[in-house]
Amino acid sequence: MQFVRSADGTPIAFEKLGTGPPLIIVGGALSDRAAAVPLATLLADRFTVIAYDRRGRGDSGDSPPYAVERELEDLAALIAEAGGSAFLSGHSSGGVLALEAARTLVRAVRMLAVYEPPFIVEDSRPPMPPDYVARVDELVAADRRGDAVAYFLTVGPEFPPEEVARIRGTPRWLGMEALAHTIAYDGRVLGDTVGGSPAPLQRWASVGVPTLVLDGGASAPWQRSATQALARVLPRAVHRSLPGQTHGVDPEILAPVLRAFLEDEPLP
Protein backbone atom coordinates (compact mmCIF):
# COMPACT_ATOMS: atom_id res chain seq x y z
CA MET A 1 0.00 0.00 0.00
CA GLN A 2 1.14 3.51 -0.85
CA PHE A 3 -0.23 7.01 -0.24
CA VAL A 4 -0.52 10.16 -2.29
CA ARG A 5 -1.46 13.56 -0.86
CA SER A 6 -4.46 15.26 -2.41
CA ALA A 7 -4.57 19.03 -2.91
CA ASP A 8 -6.16 19.59 0.51
CA GLY A 9 -3.59 17.36 2.23
CA THR A 10 -5.82 14.30 2.58
CA PRO A 11 -3.87 11.03 2.28
CA ILE A 12 -5.27 8.74 -0.40
CA ALA A 13 -4.31 5.07 -0.13
CA PHE A 14 -3.63 3.02 -3.24
CA GLU A 15 -1.85 -0.03 -4.51
CA LYS A 16 -0.38 -0.87 -7.91
CA LEU A 17 -0.53 -4.16 -9.73
CA GLY A 18 1.24 -5.08 -12.95
CA THR A 19 3.18 -3.16 -15.57
CA GLY A 20 2.19 -1.14 -18.61
CA PRO A 21 0.11 1.99 -19.22
CA PRO A 22 -1.58 3.24 -16.02
CA LEU A 23 -5.22 2.35 -15.45
CA ILE A 24 -7.07 3.69 -12.40
CA ILE A 25 -10.15 1.83 -11.17
CA VAL A 26 -12.79 4.08 -9.57
CA GLY A 27 -15.12 2.15 -7.27
CA GLY A 28 -18.79 2.77 -6.64
CA ALA A 29 -20.93 3.09 -3.52
CA LEU A 30 -19.98 1.08 -0.43
CA SER A 31 -16.75 -0.23 -1.99
CA ASP A 32 -13.09 0.24 -1.20
CA ARG A 33 -9.94 -0.71 -3.08
CA ALA A 34 -10.25 -4.37 -2.10
CA ALA A 35 -13.31 -4.61 -4.34
CA ALA A 36 -11.16 -3.62 -7.33
CA VAL A 37 -8.42 -6.19 -6.76
CA PRO A 38 -10.05 -9.10 -8.70
CA LEU A 39 -10.43 -6.94 -11.81
CA ALA A 40 -7.03 -5.34 -11.32
CA THR A 41 -5.39 -8.77 -11.10
CA LEU A 42 -6.93 -9.82 -14.41
CA LEU A 43 -5.63 -6.67 -16.14
CA ALA A 44 -2.18 -6.54 -14.54
CA ASP A 45 -0.54 -8.40 -17.44
CA ARG A 46 -1.10 -5.41 -19.72
CA PHE A 47 -1.53 -2.39 -17.45
CA THR A 48 -0.22 -0.82 -14.27
CA VAL A 49 -3.53 -0.98 -12.46
CA ILE A 50 -4.11 1.43 -9.58
CA ALA A 51 -6.77 0.42 -7.06
CA TYR A 52 -7.45 3.12 -4.49
CA ASP A 53 -9.60 3.93 -1.51
CA ARG A 54 -11.81 6.89 -2.30
CA ARG A 55 -11.71 9.45 0.50
CA GLY A 56 -13.48 8.34 3.63
CA ARG A 57 -12.94 4.67 2.79
CA GLY A 58 -10.43 2.06 3.84
CA ASP A 59 -7.02 3.56 4.59
CA SER A 60 -7.65 6.95 2.96
CA GLY A 61 -8.29 10.08 4.98
CA ASP A 62 -11.48 12.11 5.03
CA SER A 63 -11.13 15.87 5.49
CA PRO A 64 -14.48 17.63 6.01
CA PRO A 65 -16.46 19.17 4.54
CA TYR A 66 -17.04 16.77 1.66
CA ALA A 67 -17.20 18.14 -1.89
CA VAL A 68 -17.12 16.37 -5.25
CA GLU A 69 -14.28 18.70 -6.24
CA ARG A 70 -12.10 17.13 -3.53
CA GLU A 71 -12.62 13.69 -5.06
CA LEU A 72 -11.58 15.07 -8.44
CA GLU A 73 -8.45 16.44 -6.80
CA ASP A 74 -7.81 12.97 -5.38
CA LEU A 75 -7.95 11.53 -8.89
CA ALA A 76 -5.71 14.31 -10.18
CA ALA A 77 -3.12 13.42 -7.53
CA LEU A 78 -3.27 9.74 -8.47
CA ILE A 79 -2.92 10.57 -12.16
CA ALA A 80 0.09 12.76 -11.40
CA GLU A 81 1.58 9.89 -9.41
CA ALA A 82 1.00 7.63 -12.43
CA GLY A 83 2.96 9.96 -14.72
CA GLY A 84 0.50 12.67 -15.73
CA SER A 85 -2.08 10.74 -17.74
CA ALA A 86 -4.03 7.52 -17.29
CA PHE A 87 -6.94 5.39 -18.40
CA LEU A 88 -9.95 5.43 -16.06
CA SER A 89 -12.47 2.67 -15.44
CA GLY A 90 -15.42 3.47 -13.18
CA HIS A 91 -18.23 1.31 -11.82
CA SER A 92 -21.65 2.71 -10.90
CA SER A 93 -21.24 6.07 -9.10
CA GLY A 94 -17.51 5.66 -9.63
CA GLY A 95 -18.28 5.84 -13.34
CA VAL A 96 -19.95 9.21 -12.78
CA LEU A 97 -16.87 10.44 -10.91
CA ALA A 98 -14.69 9.17 -13.77
CA LEU A 99 -16.87 11.05 -16.27
CA GLU A 100 -16.41 14.23 -14.26
CA ALA A 101 -12.66 13.68 -14.21
CA ALA A 102 -12.65 13.28 -17.98
CA ARG A 103 -14.65 16.51 -18.29
CA THR A 104 -12.49 18.58 -15.94
CA LEU A 105 -9.02 16.99 -16.16
CA VAL A 106 -9.06 17.20 -19.91
CA ARG A 107 -5.47 16.28 -20.79
CA ALA A 108 -5.01 13.82 -17.96
CA VAL A 109 -7.58 11.17 -18.97
CA ARG A 110 -6.54 9.21 -22.05
CA MET A 111 -9.51 6.86 -22.40
CA LEU A 112 -12.51 6.09 -20.26
CA ALA A 113 -14.72 3.08 -19.50
CA VAL A 114 -17.87 3.26 -17.35
CA TYR A 115 -20.08 0.40 -16.23
CA GLU A 116 -23.69 1.22 -15.36
CA PRO A 117 -23.57 4.75 -13.94
CA PRO A 118 -26.87 4.71 -12.02
CA PHE A 119 -28.66 7.55 -13.78
CA ILE A 120 -32.46 7.60 -13.78
CA VAL A 121 -33.54 9.01 -17.12
CA GLU A 122 -37.10 7.73 -17.59
CA ASP A 123 -40.18 6.69 -15.65
CA SER A 124 -39.84 2.91 -15.45
CA ARG A 125 -38.81 3.37 -11.81
CA PRO A 126 -39.24 6.17 -9.27
CA PRO A 127 -36.64 8.94 -9.16
CA MET A 128 -34.52 9.28 -6.06
CA PRO A 129 -36.25 11.28 -3.30
CA PRO A 130 -35.23 14.95 -3.36
CA ASP A 131 -34.15 14.73 0.31
CA TYR A 132 -32.18 11.51 -0.22
CA VAL A 133 -28.73 12.91 0.64
CA ALA A 134 -30.05 14.85 3.64
CA ARG A 135 -31.82 11.72 4.94
CA VAL A 136 -28.62 9.64 4.71
CA ASP A 137 -26.68 12.36 6.51
CA GLU A 138 -29.31 12.45 9.26
CA LEU A 139 -29.21 8.68 9.79
CA VAL A 140 -25.42 8.60 9.96
CA ALA A 141 -25.32 11.59 12.33
CA ALA A 142 -27.76 9.74 14.60
CA ASP A 143 -25.41 6.70 14.55
CA ARG A 144 -28.03 4.69 12.65
CA ARG A 145 -25.52 3.46 10.11
CA GLY A 146 -27.35 0.21 9.42
CA ASP A 147 -30.54 2.13 8.71
CA ALA A 148 -28.60 4.37 6.32
CA VAL A 149 -27.37 1.31 4.41
CA ALA A 150 -30.89 -0.17 4.33
CA TYR A 151 -32.33 3.12 3.08
CA PHE A 152 -29.75 3.32 0.29
CA LEU A 153 -30.27 -0.28 -0.81
CA THR A 154 -34.07 0.00 -0.97
CA VAL A 155 -34.44 3.41 -2.63
CA GLY A 156 -31.27 3.28 -4.78
CA PRO A 157 -30.63 -0.13 -6.37
CA GLU A 158 -34.13 -1.18 -5.22
CA PHE A 159 -33.23 -4.23 -3.18
CA PRO A 160 -36.38 -5.98 -1.93
CA PRO A 161 -36.88 -5.34 1.81
CA GLU A 162 -36.75 -9.07 2.49
CA GLU A 163 -33.30 -9.28 0.85
CA VAL A 164 -32.08 -6.38 2.99
CA ALA A 165 -33.41 -8.15 6.09
CA ARG A 166 -31.67 -11.38 5.06
CA ILE A 167 -28.20 -9.85 4.78
CA ARG A 168 -28.48 -7.44 7.70
CA GLY A 169 -26.00 -8.31 10.42
CA THR A 170 -23.81 -10.50 8.19
CA PRO A 171 -20.07 -9.75 7.78
CA ARG A 172 -20.86 -8.23 4.39
CA TRP A 173 -23.38 -5.92 6.05
CA LEU A 174 -20.94 -4.83 8.73
CA GLY A 175 -18.49 -3.86 5.99
CA MET A 176 -21.16 -1.71 4.38
CA GLU A 177 -22.04 -0.10 7.71
CA ALA A 178 -18.41 0.96 8.10
CA LEU A 179 -18.75 2.91 4.85
CA ALA A 180 -22.26 4.27 5.50
CA HIS A 181 -21.07 7.88 5.79
CA THR A 182 -19.86 7.74 2.16
CA ILE A 183 -23.32 6.92 0.78
CA ALA A 184 -24.14 10.64 0.89
CA TYR A 185 -20.86 11.37 -0.90
CA ASP A 186 -21.99 9.23 -3.82
CA GLY A 187 -25.38 10.93 -3.73
CA ARG A 188 -23.61 14.25 -4.22
CA VAL A 189 -21.58 12.80 -7.09
CA LEU A 190 -24.82 11.77 -8.80
CA GLY A 191 -26.40 15.18 -8.23
CA ASP A 192 -29.37 15.84 -10.50
CA THR A 193 -28.87 12.79 -12.73
CA VAL A 194 -31.33 10.63 -10.75
CA GLY A 195 -34.48 12.69 -11.24
CA GLY A 196 -36.02 10.89 -14.23
CA SER A 197 -34.75 13.06 -17.11
CA PRO A 198 -31.79 12.55 -19.48
CA ALA A 199 -31.20 16.32 -19.71
CA PRO A 200 -28.54 16.51 -16.94
CA LEU A 201 -26.37 14.06 -18.89
CA GLN A 202 -25.65 16.82 -21.41
CA ARG A 203 -22.94 18.09 -19.05
CA TRP A 204 -20.70 15.35 -20.46
CA ALA A 205 -21.22 16.22 -24.12
CA SER A 206 -17.80 17.89 -24.05
CA VAL A 207 -15.98 14.68 -23.03
CA GLY A 208 -13.93 14.06 -26.14
CA VAL A 209 -11.92 10.98 -25.16
CA PRO A 210 -12.88 7.53 -26.46
CA THR A 211 -15.35 6.11 -23.94
CA LEU A 212 -16.69 2.60 -23.50
CA VAL A 213 -20.17 2.61 -21.97
CA LEU A 214 -21.21 -0.77 -20.60
CA ASP A 215 -24.28 -2.35 -19.07
CA GLY A 216 -25.39 -5.85 -18.15
CA GLY A 217 -27.83 -7.67 -20.38
CA ALA A 218 -29.70 -8.92 -17.31
CA SER A 219 -29.79 -5.54 -15.55
CA ALA A 220 -33.00 -3.64 -14.90
CA PRO A 221 -34.49 -1.79 -17.90
CA TRP A 222 -34.05 1.62 -16.23
CA GLN A 223 -30.34 0.96 -15.83
CA ARG A 224 -29.89 -0.04 -19.46
CA SER A 225 -31.85 3.03 -20.58
CA ALA A 226 -29.40 5.15 -18.60
CA THR A 227 -26.31 3.74 -20.28
CA GLN A 228 -27.86 4.10 -23.71
CA ALA A 229 -28.77 7.72 -22.98
CA LEU A 230 -25.21 8.42 -21.88
CA ALA A 231 -23.78 6.81 -25.01
CA ARG A 232 -25.91 9.10 -27.16
CA VAL A 233 -24.48 12.15 -25.39
CA LEU A 234 -20.78 11.29 -25.57
CA PRO A 235 -19.20 12.21 -28.91
CA ARG A 236 -16.79 9.23 -29.01
CA ALA A 237 -18.75 6.56 -27.18
CA VAL A 238 -18.95 2.85 -27.86
CA HIS A 239 -21.83 1.07 -26.15
CA ARG A 240 -21.82 -2.62 -25.29
CA SER A 241 -24.17 -4.80 -23.27
CA LEU A 242 -22.60 -7.83 -21.58
CA PRO A 243 -24.95 -10.83 -21.85
CA GLY A 244 -26.15 -12.30 -18.59
CA GLN A 245 -24.51 -9.64 -16.42
CA THR A 246 -26.12 -7.40 -13.81
CA HIS A 247 -24.88 -4.41 -11.82
CA GLY A 248 -22.44 -6.68 -9.98
CA VAL A 249 -20.53 -7.55 -13.12
CA ASP A 250 -18.20 -10.58 -13.15
CA PRO A 251 -14.57 -9.39 -13.46
CA GLU A 252 -13.81 -12.40 -15.67
CA ILE A 253 -16.38 -11.12 -18.17
CA LEU A 254 -15.47 -7.45 -17.86
CA ALA A 255 -11.66 -7.69 -18.05
CA PRO A 256 -11.28 -8.87 -21.68
CA VAL A 257 -13.73 -6.23 -22.89
CA LEU A 258 -11.84 -3.47 -21.10
CA ARG A 259 -8.49 -4.78 -22.32
CA ALA A 260 -9.61 -4.87 -25.95
CA PHE A 261 -11.08 -1.38 -25.83
CA LEU A 262 -8.09 0.23 -24.15
CA GLU A 263 -5.71 -1.48 -26.57
CA ASP A 264 -7.86 -0.43 -29.55
CA GLU A 265 -8.71 -3.95 -30.58
CA PRO A 266 -12.06 -5.43 -31.71
CA LEU A 267 -14.28 -5.95 -28.69
CA PRO A 268 -15.03 -9.59 -27.80
C-alpha positions as CSV (number, residue, x, y, z in Angstrom):
1,M,0.0,0.0,0.0
2,Q,1.1,3.5,-0.8
3,F,-0.2,7.0,-0.2
4,V,-0.5,10.2,-2.3
5,R,-1.5,13.6,-0.9
6,S,-4.5,15.3,-2.4
7,A,-4.6,19.0,-2.9
8,D,-6.2,19.6,0.5
9,G,-3.6,17.4,2.2
10,T,-5.8,14.3,2.6
11,P,-3.9,11.0,2.3
12,I,-5.3,8.7,-0.4
13,A,-4.3,5.1,-0.1
14,F,-3.6,3.0,-3.2
15,E,-1.8,0.0,-4.5
16,K,-0.4,-0.9,-7.9
17,L,-0.5,-4.2,-9.7
18,G,1.2,-5.1,-13.0
19,T,3.2,-3.2,-15.6
20,G,2.2,-1.1,-18.6
21,P,0.1,2.0,-19.2
22,P,-1.6,3.2,-16.0
23,L,-5.2,2.4,-15.5
24,I,-7.1,3.7,-12.4
25,I,-10.1,1.8,-11.2
26,V,-12.8,4.1,-9.6
27,G,-15.1,2.1,-7.3
28,G,-18.8,2.8,-6.6
29,A,-20.9,3.1,-3.5
30,L,-20.0,1.1,-0.4
31,S,-16.8,-0.2,-2.0
32,D,-13.1,0.2,-1.2
33,R,-9.9,-0.7,-3.1
34,A,-10.2,-4.4,-2.1
35,A,-13.3,-4.6,-4.3
36,A,-11.2,-3.6,-7.3
37,V,-8.4,-6.2,-6.8
38,P,-10.1,-9.1,-8.7
39,L,-10.4,-6.9,-11.8
40,A,-7.0,-5.3,-11.3
41,T,-5.4,-8.8,-11.1
42,L,-6.9,-9.8,-14.4
43,L,-5.6,-6.7,-16.1
44,A,-2.2,-6.5,-14.5
45,D,-0.5,-8.4,-17.4
46,R,-1.1,-5.4,-19.7
47,F,-1.5,-2.4,-17.5
48,T,-0.2,-0.8,-14.3
49,V,-3.5,-1.0,-12.5
50,I,-4.1,1.4,-9.6
51,A,-6.8,0.4,-7.1
52,Y,-7.4,3.1,-4.5
53,D,-9.6,3.9,-1.5
54,R,-11.8,6.9,-2.3
55,R,-11.7,9.5,0.5
56,G,-13.5,8.3,3.6
57,R,-12.9,4.7,2.8
58,G,-10.4,2.1,3.8
59,D,-7.0,3.6,4.6
60,S,-7.7,7.0,3.0
61,G,-8.3,10.1,5.0
62,D,-11.5,12.1,5.0
63,S,-11.1,15.9,5.5
64,P,-14.5,17.6,6.0
65,P,-16.5,19.2,4.5
66,Y,-17.0,16.8,1.7
67,A,-17.2,18.1,-1.9
68,V,-17.1,16.4,-5.2
69,E,-14.3,18.7,-6.2
70,R,-12.1,17.1,-3.5
71,E,-12.6,13.7,-5.1
72,L,-11.6,15.1,-8.4
73,E,-8.5,16.4,-6.8
74,D,-7.8,13.0,-5.4
75,L,-7.9,11.5,-8.9
76,A,-5.7,14.3,-10.2
77,A,-3.1,13.4,-7.5
78,L,-3.3,9.7,-8.5
79,I,-2.9,10.6,-12.2
80,A,0.1,12.8,-11.4
81,E,1.6,9.9,-9.4
82,A,1.0,7.6,-12.4
83,G,3.0,10.0,-14.7
84,G,0.5,12.7,-15.7
85,S,-2.1,10.7,-17.7
86,A,-4.0,7.5,-17.3
87,F,-6.9,5.4,-18.4
88,L,-10.0,5.4,-16.1
89,S,-12.5,2.7,-15.4
90,G,-15.4,3.5,-13.2
91,H,-18.2,1.3,-11.8
92,S,-21.7,2.7,-10.9
93,S,-21.2,6.1,-9.1
94,G,-17.5,5.7,-9.6
95,G,-18.3,5.8,-13.3
96,V,-19.9,9.2,-12.8
97,L,-16.9,10.4,-10.9
98,A,-14.7,9.2,-13.8
99,L,-16.9,11.0,-16.3
100,E,-16.4,14.2,-14.3
101,A,-12.7,13.7,-14.2
102,A,-12.6,13.3,-18.0
103,R,-14.6,16.5,-18.3
104,T,-12.5,18.6,-15.9
105,L,-9.0,17.0,-16.2
106,V,-9.1,17.2,-19.9
107,R,-5.5,16.3,-20.8
108,A,-5.0,13.8,-18.0
109,V,-7.6,11.2,-19.0
110,R,-6.5,9.2,-22.1
111,M,-9.5,6.9,-22.4
112,L,-12.5,6.1,-20.3
113,A,-14.7,3.1,-19.5
114,V,-17.9,3.3,-17.4
115,Y,-20.1,0.4,-16.2
116,E,-23.7,1.2,-15.4
117,P,-23.6,4.7,-13.9
118,P,-26.9,4.7,-12.0
119,F,-28.7,7.6,-13.8
120,I,-32.5,7.6,-13.8
121,V,-33.5,9.0,-17.1
122,E,-37.1,7.7,-17.6
123,D,-40.2,6.7,-15.7
124,S,-39.8,2.9,-15.4
125,R,-38.8,3.4,-11.8
126,P,-39.2,6.2,-9.3
127,P,-36.6,8.9,-9.2
128,M,-34.5,9.3,-6.1
129,P,-36.2,11.3,-3.3
130,P,-35.2,15.0,-3.4
131,D,-34.1,14.7,0.3
132,Y,-32.2,11.5,-0.2
133,V,-28.7,12.9,0.6
134,A,-30.1,14.8,3.6
135,R,-31.8,11.7,4.9
136,V,-28.6,9.6,4.7
137,D,-26.7,12.4,6.5
138,E,-29.3,12.4,9.3
139,L,-29.2,8.7,9.8
140,V,-25.4,8.6,10.0
141,A,-25.3,11.6,12.3
142,A,-27.8,9.7,14.6
143,D,-25.4,6.7,14.5
144,R,-28.0,4.7,12.7
145,R,-25.5,3.5,10.1
146,G,-27.3,0.2,9.4
147,D,-30.5,2.1,8.7
148,A,-28.6,4.4,6.3
149,V,-27.4,1.3,4.4
150,A,-30.9,-0.2,4.3
151,Y,-32.3,3.1,3.1
152,F,-29.7,3.3,0.3
153,L,-30.3,-0.3,-0.8
154,T,-34.1,0.0,-1.0
155,V,-34.4,3.4,-2.6
156,G,-31.3,3.3,-4.8
157,P,-30.6,-0.1,-6.4
158,E,-34.1,-1.2,-5.2
159,F,-33.2,-4.2,-3.2
160,P,-36.4,-6.0,-1.9
161,P,-36.9,-5.3,1.8
162,E,-36.8,-9.1,2.5
163,E,-33.3,-9.3,0.8
164,V,-32.1,-6.4,3.0
165,A,-33.4,-8.1,6.1
166,R,-31.7,-11.4,5.1
167,I,-28.2,-9.8,4.8
168,R,-28.5,-7.4,7.7
169,G,-26.0,-8.3,10.4
170,T,-23.8,-10.5,8.2
171,P,-20.1,-9.8,7.8
172,R,-20.9,-8.2,4.4
173,W,-23.4,-5.9,6.1
174,L,-20.9,-4.8,8.7
175,G,-18.5,-3.9,6.0
176,M,-21.2,-1.7,4.4
177,E,-22.0,-0.1,7.7
178,A,-18.4,1.0,8.1
179,L,-18.7,2.9,4.8
180,A,-22.3,4.3,5.5
181,H,-21.1,7.9,5.8
182,T,-19.9,7.7,2.2
183,I,-23.3,6.9,0.8
184,A,-24.1,10.6,0.9
185,Y,-20.9,11.4,-0.9
186,D,-22.0,9.2,-3.8
187,G,-25.4,10.9,-3.7
188,R,-23.6,14.3,-4.2
189,V,-21.6,12.8,-7.1
190,L,-24.8,11.8,-8.8
191,G,-26.4,15.2,-8.2
192,D,-29.4,15.8,-10.5
193,T,-28.9,12.8,-12.7
194,V,-31.3,10.6,-10.7
195,G,-34.5,12.7,-11.2
196,G,-36.0,10.9,-14.2
197,S,-34.7,13.1,-17.1
198,P,-31.8,12.5,-19.5
199,A,-31.2,16.3,-19.7
200,P,-28.5,16.5,-16.9
201,L,-26.4,14.1,-18.9
202,Q,-25.7,16.8,-21.4
203,R,-22.9,18.1,-19.1
204,W,-20.7,15.3,-20.5
205,A,-21.2,16.2,-24.1
206,S,-17.8,17.9,-24.0
207,V,-16.0,14.7,-23.0
208,G,-13.9,14.1,-26.1
209,V,-11.9,11.0,-25.2
210,P,-12.9,7.5,-26.5
211,T,-15.3,6.1,-23.9
212,L,-16.7,2.6,-23.5
213,V,-20.2,2.6,-22.0
214,L,-21.2,-0.8,-20.6
215,D,-24.3,-2.3,-19.1
216,G,-25.4,-5.8,-18.1
217,G,-27.8,-7.7,-20.4
218,A,-29.7,-8.9,-17.3
219,S,-29.8,-5.5,-15.5
220,A,-33.0,-3.6,-14.9
221,P,-34.5,-1.8,-17.9
222,W,-34.0,1.6,-16.2
223,Q,-30.3,1.0,-15.8
224,R,-29.9,0.0,-19.5
225,S,-31.9,3.0,-20.6
226,A,-29.4,5.1,-18.6
227,T,-26.3,3.7,-20.3
228,Q,-27.9,4.1,-23.7
229,A,-28.8,7.7,-23.0
230,L,-25.2,8.4,-21.9
231,A,-23.8,6.8,-25.0
232,R,-25.9,9.1,-27.2
233,V,-24.5,12.2,-25.4
234,L,-20.8,11.3,-25.6
235,P,-19.2,12.2,-28.9
236,R,-16.8,9.2,-29.0
237,A,-18.7,6.6,-27.2
238,V,-18.9,2.8,-27.9
239,H,-21.8,1.1,-26.1
240,R,-21.8,-2.6,-25.3
241,S,-24.2,-4.8,-23.3
242,L,-22.6,-7.8,-21.6
243,P,-25.0,-10.8,-21.9
244,G,-26.2,-12.3,-18.6
245,Q,-24.5,-9.6,-16.4
246,T,-26.1,-7.4,-13.8
247,H,-24.9,-4.4,-11.8
248,G,-22.4,-6.7,-10.0
249,V,-20.5,-7.6,-13.1
250,D,-18.2,-10.6,-13.2
251,P,-14.6,-9.4,-13.5
252,E,-13.8,-12.4,-15.7
253,I,-16.4,-11.1,-18.2
254,L,-15.5,-7.4,-17.9
255,A,-11.7,-7.7,-18.0
256,P,-11.3,-8.9,-21.7
257,V,-13.7,-6.2,-22.9
258,L,-11.8,-3.5,-21.1
259,R,-8.5,-4.8,-22.3
260,A,-9.6,-4.9,-25.9
261,F,-11.1,-1.4,-25.8
262,L,-8.1,0.2,-24.1
263,E,-5.7,-1.5,-26.6
264,D,-7.9,-0.4,-29.5
265,E,-8.7,-4.0,-30.6
266,P,-12.1,-5.4,-31.7
267,L,-14.3,-6.0,-28.7
268,P,-15.0,-9.6,-27.8
